[in-house]
Amino acid sequence: MLPVIKGKDLVAFLQTLGFTAIRQRGSHVRMKSDDGRVTSVPVHRGEEVPKGLLRKIIREDLEMTREDFTDVYEKYKKH
């Protein structure tokens, strides 16, 4: 099951995975990793990232399985 994540929390988590914010346009933060993967995260105050968008980010942008993402995210949340 996917965790419920707010946009700013997802940005902070992605930074621990090696992503850096390369620009922000309005409420969307564009992030890029050293290996060339890119993603855009909506950061709306008090709102979670929609489940469908989170699935798309995990599958297409991060190139991870949901299980791998959930495992890594749970370890991140414990620290």
PyRosetta script that sets phi, psi and omega in degrees:
from pyrosetta import init, pose_from_sequence

init()
pose = pose_from_sequence("MLPVIKGKDLVAFLQTLGFTAIRQRGSHVRMKSDDGRVTSVPVHRGEEVPKGLLRKIIREDLEMTREDFTDVYEKYKKH")
pose.set_psi(1, 137.9)
pose.set_omega(1, -178.5)
pose.set_phi(2, -75.0)
pose.set_psi(2, 141.2)
pose.set_omega(2, 175.5)
pose.set_phi(3, -74.8)
pose.set_psi(3, 157.7)
pose.set_omega(3, 174.4)
pose.set_phi(4, -89.4)
pose.set_psi(4, 120.5)
pose.set_omega(4, -173.7)
pose.set_phi(5, -129.3)
pose.set_psi(5, 133.1)
pose.set_omega(5, 173.6)
pose.set_phi(6, -82.1)
pose.set_psi(6, 155.6)
pose.set_omega(6, -176.0)
pose.set_phi(7, -55.8)
pose.set_psi(7, -47.7)
pose.set_omega(7, -177.3)
pose.set_phi(8, -67.3)
pose.set_psi(8, -30.2)
pose.set_omega(8, 175.7)
pose.set_phi(9, -69.6)
pose.set_psi(9, -37.5)
pose.set_omega(9, 177.8)
pose.set_phi(10, -66.1)
pose.set_psi(10, -40.1)
pose.set_omega(10, 177.3)
pose.set_phi(11, -60.4)
pose.set_psi(11, -46.8)
pose.set_omega(11, 179.6)
pose.set_phi(12, -62.0)
pose.set_psi(12, -41.8)
pose.set_omega(12, 179.1)
pose.set_phi(13, -64.2)
pose.set_psi(13, -44.6)
pose.set_omega(13, -179.7)
pose.set_phi(14, -62.3)
pose.set_psi(14, -32.3)
pose.set_omega(14, 177.2)
pose.set_phi(15, -63.6)
pose.set_psi(15, -34.0)
pose.set_omega(15, 177.0)
pose.set_phi(16, -70.4)
pose.set_psi(16, -20.2)
pose.set_omega(16, 177.4)
pose.set_phi(17, -89.6)
pose.set_psi(17, 4.2)
pose.set_omega(17, 177.4)
pose.set_phi(18, 98.7)
pose.set_psi(18, 7.2)
pose.set_omega(18, 176.9)
pose.set_phi(19, -86.0)
pose.set_psi(19, 146.7)
pose.set_omega(19, 174.3)
pose.set_phi(20, -126.0)
pose.set_psi(20, 146.5)
pose.set_omega(20, 177.5)
pose.set_phi(21, -74.4)
pose.set_psi(21, 122.6)
pose.set_omega(21, -179.5)
pose.set_phi(22, -101.1)
pose.set_psi(22, -22.9)
pose.set_omega(22, 173.5)
pose.set_phi(23, -168.3)
pose.set_psi(23, 163.1)
pose.set_omega(23, 175.1)
pose.set_phi(24, -134.0)
pose.set_psi(24, 132.4)
pose.set_omega(24, 177.7)
pose.set_phi(25, -127.5)
pose.set_psi(25, 111.1)
pose.set_omega(25, -175.4)
pose.set_phi(26, 64.2)
pose.set_psi(26, -125.0)
pose.set_omega(26, -178.7)
pose.set_phi(27, -101.4)
pose.set_psi(27, 16.4)
pose.set_omega(27, -179.5)
pose.set_phi(28, -113.6)
pose.set_psi(28, 128.0)
pose.set_omega(28, 180.0)
pose.set_phi(29, -103.6)
pose.set_psi(29, 124.5)
pose.set_omega(29, 177.5)
pose.set_phi(30, -92.7)
pose.set_psi(30, 128.5)
pose.set_omega(30, -176.9)
pose.set_phi(31, -126.1)
pose.set_psi(31, 149.1)
pose.set_omega(31, -178.8)
pose.set_phi(32, -138.7)
pose.set_psi(32, 143.3)
pose.set_omega(32, 176.9)
pose.set_phi(33, -100.4)
pose.set_psi(33, 166.5)
pose.set_omega(33, 179.9)
pose.set_phi(34, -62.3)
pose.set_psi(34, -27.8)
pose.set_omega(34, -178.6)
pose.set_phi(35, -89.2)
pose.set_psi(35, 7.4)
pose.set_omega(35, 173.1)
pose.set_phi(36, 99.7)
pose.set_psi(36, -6.7)
pose.set_omega(36, 178.1)
pose.set_phi(37, -70.2)
pose.set_psi(37, 142.0)
pose.set_omega(37, 179.0)
pose.set_phi(38, -131.1)
pose.set_psi(38, 153.0)
pose.set_omega(38, 175.9)
pose.set_phi(39, -153.2)
pose.set_psi(39, 161.0)
pose.set_omega(39, 177.0)
pose.set_phi(40, -124.4)
pose.set_psi(40, 128.0)
pose.set_omega(40, -176.1)
pose.set_phi(41, -116.6)
pose.set_psi(41, 124.3)
pose.set_omega(41, 175.7)
pose.set_phi(42, -76.7)
pose.set_psi(42, 129.7)
pose.set_omega(42, 179.3)
pose.set_phi(43, -118.5)
pose.set_psi(43, 87.7)
pose.set_omega(43, 178.4)
pose.set_phi(44, -104.6)
pose.set_psi(44, 127.7)
pose.set_omega(44, -174.8)
pose.set_phi(45, -53.3)
pose.set_psi(45, 122.5)
pose.set_omega(45, 174.8)
pose.set_phi(46, 77.0)
pose.set_psi(46, 2.2)
pose.set_omega(46, -177.6)
pose.set_phi(47, -110.1)
pose.set_psi(47, 144.2)
pose.set_omega(47, 176.0)
pose.set_phi(48, -82.4)
pose.set_psi(48, 158.3)
pose.set_omega(48, 173.4)
pose.set_phi(49, -71.4)
pose.set_psi(49, 127.8)
pose.set_omega(49, -179.9)
pose.set_phi(50, -56.3)
pose.set_psi(50, 143.4)
pose.set_omega(50, -176.3)
pose.set_phi(51, -55.6)
pose.set_psi(51, -44.2)
pose.set_omega(51, -179.0)
pose.set_phi(52, -63.2)
pose.set_psi(52, -41.2)
pose.set_omega(52, 178.5)
pose.set_phi(53, -67.4)
pose.set_psi(53, -40.4)
pose.set_omega(53, 178.2)
pose.set_phi(54, -62.0)
pose.set_psi(54, -42.3)
pose.set_omega(54, 176.7)
pose.set_phi(55, -60.6)
pose.set_psi(55, -42.0)
pose.set_omega(55, 179.2)
pose.set_phi(56, -64.2)
pose.set_psi(56, -43.8)
pose.set_omega(56, 179.5)
pose.set_phi(57, -61.0)
pose.set_psi(57, -45.0)
pose.set_omega(57, -179.0)
pose.set_phi(58, -63.9)
pose.set_psi(58, -50.0)
pose.set_omega(58, -174.1)
pose.set_phi(59, -71.8)
pose.set_psi(59, -51.1)
pose.set_omega(59, -171.4)
pose.set_phi(60, -92.0)
pose.set_psi(60, -42.1)
pose.set_omega(60, -173.8)
pose.set_phi(61, -86.2)
pose.set_psi(61, -45.8)
pose.set_omega(61, -179.8)
pose.set_phi(62, -85.3)
pose.set_psi(62, -18.2)
pose.set_omega(62, -178.5)
pose.set_phi(63, 56.5)
pose.set_psi(63, 47.3)
pose.set_omega(63, 178.7)
pose.set_phi(64, -122.9)
pose.set_psi(64, 161.6)
pose.set_omega(64, 170.6)
pose.set_phi(65, -84.5)
pose.set_psi(65, 160.1)
pose.set_omega(65, 178.0)
pose.set_phi(66, -60.5)
pose.set_psi(66, -38.5)
pose.set_omega(66, -179.0)
pose.set_phi(67, -63.8)
pose.set_psi(67, -46.1)
pose.set_omega(67, 178.8)
pose.set_phi(68, -61.5)
pose.set_psi(68, -44.5)
pose.set_omega(68, 180.0)
pose.set_phi(69, -60.7)
pose.set_psi(69, -47.1)
pose.set_omega(69, -178.3)
pose.set_phi(70, -61.8)
pose.set_psi(70, -42.3)
pose.set_omega(70, 178.9)
pose.set_phi(71, -61.0)
pose.set_psi(71, -48.7)
pose.set_omega(71, -178.0)
pose.set_phi(72, -66.2)
pose.set_psi(72, -40.1)
pose.set_omega(72, -179.3)
pose.set_phi(73, -66.3)
pose.set_psi(73, -40.2)
pose.set_omega(73, 179.2)
pose.set_phi(74, -63.4)
pose.set_psi(74, -41.0)
pose.set_omega(74, 177.0)
pose.set_phi(75, -63.2)
pose.set_psi(75, -40.2)
pose.set_omega(75, 178.5)
pose.set_phi(76, -62.7)
pose.set_psi(76, -43.0)
pose.set_omega(76, -177.3)
pose.set_phi(77, -67.0)
pose.set_psi(77, -26.7)
pose.set_omega(77, -179.6)
pose.set_phi(78, -73.6)
pose.set_psi(78, -17.2)
pose.set_omega(78, -178.2)
pose.set_phi(79, -104.7)
pose.dump_pdb("model.pdb")
